Amino acid sequence: MTSDARTWWETRYAERDGIWSGRVNAVLESVAASLPPGRALDLGCGEGGDAVWLAEHGWTVTGVDLSATAVDRAAAAASRAGVGERTRFVAADLATWTDDGGQDLVTASFLQSWPVEIPRAEILRRAATLVAAGGRLLVTAHAAPPHGDLPEEMQSYRFPSPGEDLAALRLDDAWEVLEASERPRVTTTPDGHEHRTVDSVVLVRRRG
């Protein structure tokens, strides 16, 4: 990951006080709601919506993001929600950052960067090494444009399919594939228009 990516994201976060909704991503909510709380790692945590939700539901969460501004906002959101003691946020390059592993859930919700690319496949493969026996890795991605008016510099972005993300992980027989599918979703733009998009969902479990 180059410093250009860090600069690009810092610039974007500086545009306004909050660029995301602060709500948990629907795919993560649907998966984690059925799991017993444990240790979770949120890759590309942004302003902390997913991490805060997990902590509110009993998880001990580490959130990592390239942007120091995003991490600061995530920590503030966790404090406001009263879950600061169950969260830890780190500003780091996911291509090189690691921890001691043993995570019951590693999640990457929309870990995509354009027009400045990141080594996404490498990051996801590294993430898999941090999952404990019996734990899960959840990768949720845009499989289609998230809204209908992408800027020109983003129009050539190639959205991954579930099969491509699964293949990029290069998993062996120690893993069980629980889901590799597309989930349609309807979003509402700031001006009130509906936009139909598709999420790519890959959920795998490390065998115990």
Beta strands, then each sheet from edge to edge (+ up, - down):
strand 1: 39-43
strand 2: 60-65
strand 3: 87-91
strand 4: 103-109
strand 5: 131-142
strand 6: 175-188
strand 7: 194-206
sheet 1: 3+ 2+ 1+ 4+ 5+ 7- 6+
end
